[in-house]
């Protein structure tokens, strides 16, 4: 009687968590890193789809006029993706995302006046879906100057309309959000001089830091011990 070969997964290729979310402002490299790690650990992925938001390009051209429609459209998208994430996780699969559902209100608060923000909250509460919390959030940070340079380099027409003032306000809003966020463990990573896609050394450093994380909030800056 022949015995089927035993398949062994190398420890370093097993995901350290069931559900990981990567967050940060536009241009910081969320989707790139999420794709890299998901492929390494054979995790399923669920990514934001800004191209599916019909108001986003108009929002970047005229923030005030199109903010409410843009944020409500994203609220609908994230409600659907929250349900999808719940199905993936409850099925026993591991999951990597490039967004955190709770950040929807961050953008709404940043872009809407008080009366429209309250309207957004009221409407969003009716469409919001409950889902599992990530086991780990990786928050990628970079200065507005670095983000602006990256946005210019990749030269997506819609993104080129983003103003410097909006980008700076967005970075501040993210920092404020994660300063108070305590729903899940957060590893804050300075992404300005870290390039795990191009550097095996950088990837190894990041993987080691993810694997050794024990606290609720930790910070990783390349070349700095913490």
N, C-alpha and C positions, 0 to 999 in steps of 0.2 A: 504494500500500500504506500503510494507516494505521499509525501507530506508537502503541502504548498509552501513556497518560500515565505519566510517571515519578513514583513516590511517594517523597518524601523525608521522613525523620524528622528533626525539629528536634533539634539536638545536645542541648539541655537536657532533651529528653523521652526520651532514651535512658538506660536504667539504667546507672549507673556500674559495676555489678558484676552478675555472672550470678546470684548467690545471696546474699541479704541476710537476716539474722535480727535481729529486734528483741527485746530482753529487758529485764527489770526486774520489780520486785515488783508485786503486785496494786494496781490503782488508778493506776498511773503513766502509762497511756495507750499501751501497746504495740499493741493491736489497732487503735486509732484511727489512730495514725501509720502502721502497716503498711498499712492500707487506703488512706490518703491517698497514700502514696508508690507503692504498687502501681498504683493507678489512674492516677497521673501518668505512670508509666513503662511502663504496659501489661504488668505482670508477673503471673504466676500467683501465687495465694496458697494458703497452707496454715496454718490457724490451730488453736490448741489448742481442745479441746472439753470444757471442764470440766463442762458440763451433761450429758455422757455418762458421767461417773463416778458410779456409783450410791451411792458411799460419802462423797462430798464434803460434802454437807449434814450428815451425821452426824458427820463429822470436825470441822467447825466448832463443833458442839455439844459434842462430847466428844473432844478431840484425842487423848488417850492411848489410848482404847479403839479408835478406828477408824483410827489412823495407818497401820498396816501394810497393811490392805486398800486404803486410799486410794492409797498409794504404789505398790502392785503393780498396781492398776488403771491408774494413769497410766503405769507402765512398759510395760504391754501396748499402751496407746494410742500412746505415743511410738515403740515399735518398729514398729508398723504405719505411722505417719506418716513414719518414717525411710525405710522402703521406698518410700513414695509420693513422698517428696522425691527419692530417687535416680532413680525413673522419670521425674520431671518434668525434672530437670537433664540426665540422659543423653539425653533426647529433644531437647535443644537449647533448651528453653524457659528463660526467666528465672523466678526464684522469690523470693517474699517470705514470710517466716514471722514469727509473733509468739512464737516460742519457740526455745530452743536445747536440743537433745536432752540434752546433757551436764548440764544443770541438774537432771535428775531426782534425781541423788544428793544434790544440795544440800538438797532438801526432805526426803529420807529421813534424812539425817544430822541435820537440824534437829528432826525430829519423832519419831524412833525411839530407844529405848534401845539400848545396844550389842549385845545378843544379837539383837534383832529387826533391827537394821541389818545385821548380818552375814548373817542369813537373807535379808533383802531383796537384798543384793549377790549372794549365791549364786544366788537365783532369777532376778534380773534379768540375770545373765550368760548364762543359758540362753535368754532370750527377746530379748536385745538384737540389733538389726540394725545392720549397717554401712551408712554412707551418706556422701555428700559433705559436706565441711566448708564452712560459709559462707565467702564471700570477704570479708565484713565483718559484724561484729556491732555493732549500735548498742545500748548499754546505757543505759537511761533511769533516772536517779536522782531521788529526791525524799525529803524528810524524812518520818518517820512521821506527823508532825502533818498535813502536806499530804495524804498518802495517806489518812489516816483521814477527813479532811474530804471528799475526793472520793468515798470509799466511802459515806459517809453521804449525800452529795448524790445519787448515782445510785440509792441505796436498793434494791438487789437483796436480797430477804429472806435468801438464803443468806449473802451477804457481810456483812450487818449483825451476824452472830454472831461475826465475827472480833474477837478481843480485842486490846487495845492492846499487851499484852506480846508476843503472837504477831507482830504487825505489826513491832514494834521488832526482835525477834529475826530476822525475815525480812529486814529491811533490812540488818542486820549480816551475815547470812549471804551475801547477794548481794554486798556490798562485799568480803567476804573471798574469795568465789569468784572475782570478776573481778580482784582483786589478784593472784591466782596464775594466772589463766587466760592461756595464751599460744598456744593452738592456732590462732587466727586473729587478724587485726587487729581492734581494739576501739576504737570511738569512744564515749566516755562523755559523755553529754549531761545536764546539769542541766535537768530538765523542770519545775521549780517555776514559772518565770516565762516559759516558752516555750510558745506556743500556735499552732503552725503551721496548725492547722485553721481558726482564726478570724482569723489575721493573715497576710496575704501577706508582710509584712516578715519575720516570724518564719520563715515557710517558706523565703524566699529566703536568710536567714542560715544555716539548717540545710542547705539544698541546697549552698550554697557551701562549707560546712565538710566535708560528705561528699565533694564533688568534689575538694577540695584536700588531702584527707588523704593523707599519704605515709608516716607512721610506723606502727609496730605498735600503739602505744597513744597516743591523743590525747584531750584533754578539751575540751569546749565548754560554756562558761557564757555566756549572753547578756549582752552588754555588757562582757565581759572578753576582752582580746586574749591569745592564747597561742601 
